[in-house]
Amino acid sequence: MVNTAFKRGFNPAFIMFDSWYSGIENLKFFEIIVNFIASIINFIMNFIPMLIVYLVFFSIIYVIMSGRHRS
């Protein structure tokens, strides 16, 4: 139903739930969207700290190997 509404040009600012929300087709549509957004958030939350750790680690190694740590 949601896909049909969007195809017909219905483009609301937000969607309020009504009796149609419990339809299996609509629940599957929202489940896909929610799972996709959750997976993106999960990736970001796991990737950013790991990236920071790698950058700090390799920066320390670079400073040690280049001899810049000595005054």
Contacts in CASP RR format, 6 or more apart in sequence:
PFRMAT RR
TARGET T0000
AUTHOR 0000-0000-0000
METHOD contacts of the structure
MODEL  1
MVNTAFKRGFNPAFIMFDSWYSGIENLKFFEIIVNFIASIINFIMNFIPM
LIVYLVFFSIIYVIMSGRHRS
1 20 0 8 1.000
1 23 0 8 1.000
1 25 0 8 1.000
1 26 0 8 1.000
2 15 0 8 1.000
2 26 0 8 1.000
2 29 0 8 1.000
3 29 0 8 1.000
20 26 0 8 1.000
21 27 0 8 1.000
63 69 0 8 1.000
END
